[in-house]
Amino acid sequence: MMPVKPCTGCIFVVKYLYESILKAGYKMISEVYNQSQFLTVKAAYLYYIKGIPQSKIARKLNISVPTVSRLLNKAREDKIIEFVIKDPYLECIELEQELMNRFGLKEVIIAADPIENKIEEKEENPDSHKKLVALEGARYLQRIIKDEDVLGIAFGRTMYYMIHYLNPCQKVNAQFVTLHGGLNNLSDELDVASLTRRMAMAFGGENKILYTEGFSSNENLTSQIKEEKNVKKTIDRFKNVTISVTGIGSFYPDLKSLLVSYDFLEEEELNHLIDNGVVGDMALRFFDVDGNECNTDFKDRTISIDFESYKNIPLKIVMVSGVNKTQTVMSALKGKLIDVLITNYSLGKSILESTYFDSDV
């Protein structure tokens, strides 16, 4: 008997039915597997609530690690679990993005306001904001500092707090340089030389101190001091600074500068600065509403990094807090004096909502 040769159409139909059965089978298996909601919930519970590693969950449930990963993905997709960043922390993240976009900053870090000060900043504990900003500053610096960096340091209370939060276990082969001379009668904890030494010690780096006063009595004396061997050697290092860490003193609308609160300025000198349009100070340099250096009597008798050299530093980190410094920070932003802004929520929000660029002082 002659064998029957199957027609091409029959082969196609059989092949189609076979593939359909396979697909239906896979679909059935998949649907049955997906219906194991208890397993999905249990995997999510063990991982997110109990903190058990996926490898241990796999052994406990007698499934593979990739299966655990799929179950966790399914738990997210099916809204079995949801991730929520609570206020005020979510607001800090949103504010960070808005400030970066508006001012073209390299990075913004927002410290949530103290809970007791969430509604209105309280004057009785102004340092609470500084400490939170200082903590963020310390953690940021530890993330980005690397071997061969040269850090320029300015004096300030936030800087003092920041050093307390540095992890002494992290060692970096970096140099730490004072950006300006010292100030008479300033407590040792705030003195720029002391701060620089302590920061260098925390990182296991090398300190380079400018052993001279920040202000001299006249321009000629300033020139002479700058030519002294040890002073000149430190000043020459300013051009090698890769990262600066400073605060901001404010002269408008309120006098919120350590130069004022510690009486480094005589009344006549203070009036002179205000009359010449000073709105703020950084590293003993005074700037105006546009973020440009003011042409004051102090300009040529200050022993500090010069304004243009400061602006050329690749990464300028500024730590600042307090809504009363809104206009001053806006001016610094306008003058491109800040690359990384580390601040508290209230000040960050005030900066974002400010129309200071459109007004005259």
C-alpha positions in Angstrom: 0.0 0.0 0.0 1.3 3.4 -1.0 2.0 5.8 1.9 -0.2 8.8 2.0 1.7 12.0 1.5 0.3 14.7 3.8 -0.7 17.9 2.2 1.1 21.2 2.9 -2.1 22.7 4.3 -2.5 19.8 6.8 1.0 20.2 8.1 0.4 23.9 8.6 -2.8 23.3 10.5 -1.2 20.7 12.8 1.8 23.0 13.4 -0.6 25.9 14.2 -2.6 23.7 16.6 0.5 22.5 18.3 1.9 26.0 18.8 -1.5 27.2 20.0 -1.6 24.4 22.6 1.9 25.2 23.7 1.0 28.9 24.0 -2.2 28.1 25.9 -0.2 25.9 28.2 2.4 28.6 28.9 -0.4 31.1 29.4 -2.2 28.8 31.8 1.0 28.1 33.7 1.7 31.8 33.8 -1.7 32.7 35.0 -1.7 30.0 37.7 1.7 31.3 38.8 0.5 34.9 38.9 -2.4 33.9 41.0 0.0 33.0 43.8 -0.6 36.3 45.4 0.3 35.0 48.9 3.8 34.1 47.7 4.2 37.6 46.3 3.0 39.2 49.5 5.2 37.0 51.6 8.3 37.7 49.6 7.6 41.4 49.8 7.0 41.2 53.5 10.2 39.3 54.2 12.3 41.6 52.0 10.9 45.1 52.8 9.5 44.7 56.3 11.9 42.1 57.8 14.9 43.1 55.8 15.9 39.6 54.8 18.2 39.2 51.8 16.8 37.8 48.6 19.1 34.8 48.7 17.7 33.8 52.2 14.1 34.4 51.0 14.8 32.1 48.1 15.9 29.3 50.4 13.1 29.9 52.8 10.4 29.7 50.1 12.2 27.0 48.1 12.4 29.2 45.0 15.2 30.7 43.0 16.7 34.2 43.6 15.5 35.4 40.1 12.0 34.3 41.1 12.2 36.3 44.3 13.2 39.3 42.2 10.3 38.8 39.9 7.9 38.5 42.9 9.2 41.8 44.3 8.7 43.5 40.9 5.2 42.1 40.8 4.5 43.4 44.2 5.4 46.9 43.0 3.5 46.6 39.8 0.3 45.3 41.5 0.5 48.1 44.1 0.9 45.5 46.9 3.7 47.7 48.2 4.1 51.4 47.6 7.0 53.6 48.5 6.3 57.0 50.1 8.8 59.7 51.0 7.0 61.7 53.7 7.0 65.5 54.0 9.1 67.4 54.6 11.7 65.2 53.0 9.9 64.9 49.6 9.6 68.7 49.5 13.4 68.9 50.0 14.0 66.7 46.9 11.5 68.7 44.8 13.1 72.0 45.9 16.5 70.7 45.1 15.5 70.0 41.5 13.8 73.4 41.1 16.8 75.3 42.4 19.3 73.4 40.2 17.2 74.1 37.1 16.6 77.8 37.9 20.2 78.7 38.7 22.2 76.1 36.8 23.9 74.8 39.9 26.0 71.7 39.9 24.3 70.4 43.0 21.9 71.4 45.6 21.4 69.8 49.0 18.5 70.7 51.2 18.4 70.0 54.9 14.9 69.7 56.3 14.0 72.3 58.8 13.9 71.2 62.4 10.4 70.0 63.2 9.9 72.6 65.9 10.7 75.3 63.3 8.7 73.9 60.4 6.1 76.7 60.4 8.2 79.6 61.4 11.9 80.0 62.0 12.6 80.7 65.6 15.3 83.1 66.7 15.9 81.5 70.0 17.7 78.6 68.4 19.3 79.8 65.1 22.1 77.3 65.3 19.7 74.3 64.8 19.6 75.2 61.1 23.3 75.6 60.9 23.9 72.2 62.4 21.6 70.4 60.0 23.2 72.2 57.0 26.7 71.4 58.5 25.8 67.7 58.6 24.8 67.7 55.0 28.0 69.6 54.1 30.1 67.0 55.9 28.5 64.1 54.2 28.7 65.7 50.8 32.3 66.6 51.2 33.2 63.0 52.2 31.4 61.8 49.0 33.3 64.0 46.6 36.8 64.6 48.0 39.6 62.6 46.4 43.3 62.2 46.5 45.3 65.2 45.2 42.4 67.6 45.8 43.3 71.0 47.2 40.6 72.4 49.5 40.3 76.1 50.3 38.7 76.8 53.7 37.1 79.9 55.1 36.0 80.7 58.7 32.5 80.4 59.9 30.2 78.8 62.5 28.7 76.3 60.1 32.2 75.3 59.1 32.9 74.7 62.8 29.9 72.4 63.1 30.7 70.6 59.8 34.1 69.5 61.1 32.4 67.8 64.1 30.4 65.6 61.6 33.4 64.4 59.6 34.2 60.7 59.8 37.8 60.4 60.9 38.0 57.0 59.4 38.0 58.4 55.9 41.6 59.2 54.9 42.4 61.2 51.8 45.8 62.4 50.4 44.6 66.0 50.0 45.8 69.5 51.0 43.8 71.9 53.0 44.5 75.6 52.6 43.2 78.7 54.5 41.6 81.0 52.0 42.3 84.1 54.1 44.3 85.4 57.0 43.1 85.3 60.6 41.0 87.7 62.6 42.0 89.3 65.9 40.1 88.2 69.1 38.2 85.5 67.2 37.6 82.4 69.3 39.9 79.5 68.4 37.0 77.3 67.4 36.1 79.7 64.6 39.6 80.7 63.6 40.3 79.7 60.0 43.7 78.3 60.8 42.2 76.1 63.5 39.4 75.0 61.3 41.8 74.1 58.5 44.1 72.1 60.8 41.2 70.2 62.2 39.8 69.4 58.8 43.1 68.2 57.5 43.5 66.1 60.6 40.0 64.5 60.1 40.9 63.5 56.6 44.6 62.7 57.3 45.7 65.4 54.8 48.2 68.2 54.9 47.4 71.7 56.1 48.7 74.9 54.6 48.1 77.9 56.8 48.2 81.6 56.0 50.0 82.9 59.1 48.9 86.5 59.0 46.0 88.8 59.8 43.2 89.0 57.3 43.1 92.8 57.3 46.0 95.1 57.4 46.0 98.8 58.3 47.0 100.0 54.8 47.6 99.0 51.2 51.4 99.3 51.3 51.6 97.0 54.4 49.4 94.5 52.7 51.7 94.3 49.7 54.7 93.8 52.0 53.0 91.0 53.9 52.0 89.2 50.7 55.7 89.2 49.6 56.9 87.5 52.8 58.2 84.0 51.9 55.8 81.8 53.9 52.8 84.0 53.2 53.5 84.1 49.4 54.0 80.4 49.4 50.5 79.9 50.7 48.9 82.5 48.5 50.5 80.9 45.5 48.6 77.7 46.3 45.2 79.5 45.8 45.5 79.0 42.1 45.6 75.2 42.7 42.5 75.0 44.9 40.0 72.5 43.4 37.3 72.8 46.0 36.3 75.7 48.3 34.1 75.4 51.3 32.7 78.7 52.6 29.7 80.3 54.3 28.1 83.7 53.5 27.8 86.7 55.7 24.9 89.1 55.0 24.7 92.9 55.2 21.3 93.2 53.7 18.5 93.5 54.8 19.9 92.4 58.2 23.4 92.4 59.5 24.1 88.7 59.7 27.9 88.5 59.4 30.4 87.3 61.9 32.5 90.4 60.9 29.7 92.4 62.5 28.6 90.2 65.4 32.2 89.9 66.6 32.8 93.6 66.3 35.6 93.3 63.7 34.3 96.4 62.0 34.1 99.9 63.5 30.9 101.8 63.0 32.6 104.1 60.5 33.9 101.0 58.6 30.5 99.4 58.6 28.8 102.5 57.3 31.5 102.7 54.6 30.7 99.2 53.4 27.0 99.8 53.4 27.4 103.1 51.5 29.4 101.2 48.9 26.6 98.7 48.2 27.9 95.7 50.2 25.2 93.0 50.6 27.5 90.1 51.6 30.9 88.7 52.3 32.7 85.5 51.5 36.3 84.7 52.6 36.7 88.3 53.7 35.7 89.6 50.2 32.7 92.0 50.0 30.2 91.7 47.1 27.3 93.8 45.8 23.7 93.1 44.6 25.0 91.6 41.3 27.6 89.4 43.0 30.5 91.6 42.0 33.3 92.6 44.3 32.7 96.0 45.9 35.4 98.7 45.5 35.8 99.5 49.2 38.8 100.6 51.3 39.1 97.0 52.4 39.7 95.6 48.9 43.5 96.4 48.7 44.2 95.8 52.4 42.7 92.3 52.6 44.9 89.3 52.7 42.6 86.7 51.2 42.1 84.9 47.9 41.3 87.5 45.3 37.8 87.6 43.8 38.6 86.3 40.3 40.8 83.5 41.7 37.8 82.5 43.9 35.4 82.5 40.9 37.8 80.2 39.0 37.8 77.5 41.6 36.2 74.4 39.9 33.9 73.5 42.7 32.6 76.2 45.0 30.6 74.8 47.9 28.6 77.2 50.0 26.8 76.3 53.2 24.3 78.8 54.4 21.0 78.9 56.4 18.4 81.3 57.6 15.7 83.1 55.5 17.2 86.5 56.4 20.1 85.7 54.0 17.8 85.3 51.0 18.8 88.4 49.1 22.5 87.9 49.9 22.5 84.4 48.5 20.6 85.5 45.4 23.3 88.1 44.8 26.0 85.4 45.2 24.1 83.2 42.7 23.8 86.0 40.2 27.6 86.6 40.5 28.3 82.8 39.9 29.9 82.5 43.3 28.2 79.2 44.1 28.4 75.8 42.3 27.1 73.7 45.1 24.4 75.1 47.5 23.9 73.4 50.8 21.1 75.1 52.7 18.0 74.6 54.8 14.5 74.2 53.4 13.1 77.6 54.5 16.0 79.5 52.9 15.9 77.4 49.8 12.2 78.0 49.4 12.6 81.7 50.0 15.4 81.9 47.3 13.2 80.1 44.8 10.2 82.5 45.4 12.3 85.6 45.6 12.1 88.3 42.9 15.3 90.0 44.1 16.9 89.9 40.7 14.2 92.2 39.4 14.6 94.8 42.2 17.2 97.4 43.3 18.7 97.7 46.7 
